[in-house]
Amino acid sequence: MNELGLFFLLVAFFCIISDITSFNITNWVLVPSIAIGIYLTGNWASALLMLAIGVAVAVPIKKDQTIERLSIFNRNDRARMLRHSPFKGGDVKMLILCGAFLGKFSIIVALASLALVLIARIFCNVKGKVPFAPFVMGPAIVTCFFVYMQ
């Protein structure tokens, strides 16, 4: 495994531990890591695709609301969107990080993590906060071994 894969694993484990202990993934780790991943790998298209998938999952649209009525620039609309969403901003940034480092294999990570989240919500029936970093970064760590093994 090369240095880029080790860096990704380090950031992934930090995200998992941070999310489990405090339900918060700090931007001072994720944002520079995304920038480093995009710069060193050149996978900006995969990062943008993961951004689109993450935003699509993070912004639930109810039946009585249309896209024109919701605005991310309105503070009340942002609060309403985030209140009803299982994914928050840190989870979306973790998907972008996977896109930046794993490239086209990040699609597998996104599908596997969304499937794990759905399975956990259906079978566990947990009320309250759930740390999603293990669900997102678990498949990413497994995929990282296939991408960066040399």
N, C-alpha and C positions, 0 to 999 in steps of 0.2 A: 504494500500500500504506500502510495507516495505522500508527500507533505500536504497536498491539497485535500486528500481524503482524510488524513489525520486532523487537519484543521476543522473540516466539516463535522467529524465525529466529536471533537471537543466542544464545538458550539451546540451540537445536538444534545449532548449530555448535559450541558449547562442549561439549555432550555427545558429539558425534562425535570431536572432538579429544581430549578427556579419556579416552574409552574406547579409542581407538586407541593412545594413548601409554602409559597406565597400567592399562588394564582395570578402571578404577574411575570411577564417576560419583558425585561428592560430593553428599551430601544438602543441604549448605548452598546449593546452586544449585537443585536440583530441587524440594525441598519448598516454599520460598517462591514459586517460579515456578508451581507447581500452585495454591497459595493465591491468588496474584494472578490467574491465569487463571480460576479458579472465581468469584472475586469480581467481576472486570470483565466476564466474559461471561455468567455465570449458567448455565453448562453443567455443573452438578453431576451431572445424570443421565447424561450421556455419560462423565464422569469415573468414576462408579461402574461403568458398563458396561465401561469399559476396565480397571478394577481387577479385575472378575470374569473378563474374558478373560485378563488377564495372570496372575492366580492359577491359572486353569485350565491355562494353558500351563506355568507355573513349577512346579507341583506334580504330578509324574507319579505315578500310582498303579500299582504293580505288581500282577500277578495274585494274589499271595498276601497282599496287604495290602488292608484295607478302610478306609474313611474313619473308622470308629470307632476303629481301631487306631492311626491316625496323629494326632498332636497337635502343633499348632504351638507349644504351650506346653512341650513336652518337648524338651530340648536335643538329645538323640540323634536324635529323629525329624526335627527341623529340619535337622540336619546331613546326615542320610540323604537327605532330600528335595532339598536344595540340591546335594548331590554328584552326583545323577543327572539334574539338570535342565539343559537348555541355557540357559534364561533365569534370570537372577538378579534380585535386588531392584531394581537400578538400571534394568534393562530394563522391569520392571513399572511403575516410576515414570515412565519415559519414555512408556509407553502411557497412563498416567493424565494426563500432561501434554498429550498429543495430544488426549485426550478433553476436557480443560478448555478448550483453545484452539480446537479445530476442530469441536467439537459433533458433529452427526450424521455428518459426513464422516469422523470418526475410525474408523468401521467399515471404510471403504475402506482406511485406513492400516493397521489391524490385519490385515486379510486380505492386503494386499499385503506387509506385513513378514513375516508368517508364511510366505507363499509363497516369498519371497526366502530366508528362513532354511532352509526345506526344500530348495530348489534348491541352495543353497550346500552344505548337508550331503550331498546326494546326489552332486553332480557334483564337488565339490572334494575330498571325503574328507580333510578336515584333521583331524589329531590335535592335541589340546591346546586352548588357549584361543582363542576366536574373539570379536572385538569385535562385538557385535550392534547397537551404536548406529547405524552406517551403514545397516543393514538396516531399523531401525525409523524413524529420522529421515529417511532418503532419501525414502520415500513421503510422509512428513509435510511435508517442505519443498515437494514438488511440489503437494500438496493445499493447503498454506498460500497459494500463489500464486492458486489458484482461489477460496479462501474470502475472502481479504482484498484482492483486486484491486478497486479502485473508481475 
